[in-house]
Amino acid sequence: RSLLSVDDLIVGVVNALEEKSVLNNTWIFFTSDHGQNLGHYRLPSCKLNVYEHDVRVPLLVRGPGLPPGRVIDALSGNTDLAPTILELAGGPAAINPIMDGKSLVPLLLPGAAPAPQHQQQEHWQRTEFLIEYNSLGAVERGAPVDCGRGETCYHLVDSPHSNEYRALRVIDKVAGRNLLFAEFTNLSDWNFSAT
């Protein structure tokens, strides 16, 4: 029932674009963030878990030149949205090499003339994605319970001592790999310096 308001919002946006006669020239990106966490599991909103229900979310795109009903099976992330939108808008930042993400334009419009940043690429490909999470701190949720000595306790759902992780998600259909490697560690143990 809570999604009905989201449905109404989408209909309102599409109707407004249609009324202004710009719907056919507009790109619409629709994604979600941790729906199963918030809805089914009643967990706080963040990537508390490294597993699929947290890190695999839908992305629906509608835009000029994009065939309806097409499904693209590629590993991407929310960091890819900014370079994609910038490239579609023709902005100079779209070719900025220091952006974390990669533009999805070669996937969305494979027949289009390649932009300068794609000319060296035969095709858009990613088989690995880094996922990391820094704890919010000691986050407690749920109904209070008596934990003894007159104190009230809650269920601990996040802790900086046990729920910080770095993970590598690998999906390579050509090589037949579908892997997840996760390392749970305290943030103070993260050392990214080259030694």
Residue pairs with C-beta under 8 A, 6 or more apart in sequence:
2 39
10 30
13 28
14 23
14 28
17 23
17 26
24 64
25 64
26 63
26 64
27 61
27 62
27 63
27 64
27 85
27 88
28 61
28 62
28 63
29 59
29 60
29 61
29 81
29 85
30 58
30 59
30 60
30 61
30 62
31 57
31 58
31 59
31 60
31 78
31 81
32 57
32 58
33 45
33 57
33 78
34 43
34 45
34 46
34 47
34 53
34 54
34 57
35 57
36 53
36 54
37 43
37 44
37 45
37 48
37 49
37 53
37 54
38 45
40 53
41 53
42 141
43 49
43 141
43 157
44 136
44 139
44 141
44 157
44 158
46 133
46 136
46 158
47 54
47 55
47 131
47 133
48 54
48 133
48 157
48 158
48 163
50 131
50 133
50 165
50 167
50 180
50 182
51 180
55 131
55 169
59 76
61 104
61 108
62 68
63 88
63 108
65 109
65 112
66 108
66 109
72 107
72 108
73 173
74 104
74 107
74 124
74 125
74 126
75 126
75 127
75 128
75 129
75 169
75 171
76 102
76 104
76 107
76 126
76 129
77 101
77 129
78 101
79 99
79 100
79 101
80 101
80 102
80 103
80 104
81 101
81 104
82 99
82 101
83 94
83 96
83 99
83 101
83 102
83 103
84 101
84 103
84 104
84 105
84 108
86 93
86 94
86 103
87 94
87 95
87 103
87 105
87 115
87 117
88 105
93 99
94 103
94 115
94 117
95 115
95 116
95 117
97 117
102 124
102 126
103 115
103 117
103 118
104 124
105 112
105 115
105 118
106 114
106 118
106 121
106 123
106 124
107 124
114 121
118 124
127 170
127 171
127 172
127 175
127 177
128 168
128 169
128 170
129 168
129 169
130 166
130 167
130 168
131 165
131 166
131 167
131 168
131 169
132 165
132 166
132 167
133 163
133 164
133 165
134 164
134 187
135 158
135 159
135 160
135 163
135 164
135 187
136 158
137 158
137 159
137 160
138 156
138 158
138 159
138 160
139 156
139 157
139 158
139 159
140 153
140 154
140 155
140 156
140 157
141 154
141 155
141 157
142 154
142 155
143 154
144 152
144 153
144 154
145 152
145 153
145 154
146 152
146 153
147 153
160 186
160 187
161 186
162 184
163 184
164 184
164 185
164 186
164 187
164 190
165 182
165 183
165 184
165 185
166 182
166 183
166 185
166 190
167 180
167 181
167 182
167 183
168 179
168 180
168 181
168 182
169 179
169 180
170 177
170 178
170 179
170 180
170 181
171 177
171 178
172 178
